[in-house]
Amino acid sequence: MAPDPQSWPVPSGSVVDLYRDLHRHPELSGQETRTAARLASELARRQIDVTEGIGGTGVVGMLRNGDGPTVLLRADIDGLPVKELTGAPYASAASGVDRNGATVPVMHACGHDMHAAALIGAVDVLLERATEWAGTVAIVFQPAEETGEGALAMIADGLPQLVGTPVVALGQHVSPVPAGAVVAAAGIYGAASDNFRIRIHGVGGHASTPEAAVDPIVAAAATVMRLQAVISRETAAQEPAVLTVSSIHAGRAENAIPDEAELTVNLRSFSASTRHRLITAMRRVIDAESAAAGMTRRPSIERISGAPLLLNDPDATRRTFGALGESALDTHLVTQPMTGSEDFGALGEALGCPSVFWHWGGTAPDRYSPAELATLLAEARFPEHVPMNHSPEYLPDLEWALPAGIQAMSAAALHWLQQPTSAPLDQGTR
């Protein structure tokens, strides 16, 4: 079915104000205290039972409407250490202190503020249509998705005992595709992610006498270049994998050789064997380059965060997308997974239920020409004038993104809440 914006819910003024407020006041992963308090207040104002402080700053609301299945709806709530350059009237000027003690700018560069506002809007739809469904809705606002820590933290802090066993866990993510489109894969949908911090230990000295030092910057540069060959020369062309050196820091003075260089490395993989091979090769290269440079101390390699493989239950995904397609949205089940990562899948695994995660369009359709849209659908390439998530210029088109997100989440939830409890989903496909 073609998108029909006229049939999408119209967000209340309070939900629009909520989005703008969250966008203006983003918080870093694990520090979402203001955000969590605001969302807990929104749930309480709707007379929904609220539990706060799950896994740090996580919030859970339990909306009960008689006997029936439990459906879990999740939105993540953390921002990123990015300086906003959108020029929006509600742009963020916030800053925060990261885990290294540095003061950094903060913005919702990935749209988690839109996720949270759309989930509140979907709750409003469920309240308005309460006569059409029965059961319990577990409303989960999850912190620290960007660091891959939030889902596991909520699970360890009692989420399974609080929500029980849902028939399905549903999550969504705004993206710069045209509003009205929803995209997912039935099966593997997102890569596993592993983030490492590497410290190369050299011997500092004066820049005028490099022979008296052991320069960690040279070793770090050689390491960066050699790591690229892990993908280009040690990974089969048909096997998707990504290795990115995402930061490098060393030295503070222009006339001194530092005694240490620090790198961070991000790995993306789609199978346990590929993940193991990437990590093994990364460690081998880092150790070998340090040894070749004459380091007397082995480098330290620390895994700092990550996310598991994102798996969409095939049957649950097809059922959910059937409902979305009947609700004036343009559905696309793709065959290639995304190289992005998400910790959402950990929730379904821990709760023993199928999970479905999708992306919904947050960009006004008229920002795409017919040719650009065709290229996007055929090759997954975005036009240069449409900023991507994590860009300092990324900003969903509010008038399009919020109604579309509310429509997608509420339609999916209503589909599962209307299912008879006597016919649960066959979970053997997990």
Buried (B, 14 or more C-beta within 10 A) or exposed (E): EEBEBEEBBEBEEEBBEBBBBBBBBBBBBBBBBBBBEBBBEBBEEBEBEBBBEBBBBBBBBBBEBEEBBBBBBBBBBBBBBBBBBBEEEBBBEBEBEEEEEEEBBBBBBBBBBBBBBBBBBBBBBBBEEEEEBBBBBBBBBBBBBBBBBBBBBBBEBEBBEBBBEBBBBBBBBBBBBBBBBBBBBBBBBBBBBBBBBBBBBBBBBEEEEEEEBBBBBBBBBBBBEBBEEBBEEBBEEEEBBBBBBEEBBBBEEEEBBBBBBBBBBBBBBBBEEBBEBBBEBBBEBBBEBBEEBEBEBEBEBEEBBBBBBBBBBBBBBBBBBEBBBEBBBBBBBBEEBBBBBBBBBBBBBBBEBBBBBBBBBBBBBEBBEEEBBEBBBEEEEBBEEBBEBBBBEBBBBBEBBBBBBBBBBBBBBBBBBBBEEEEBBEBEBB
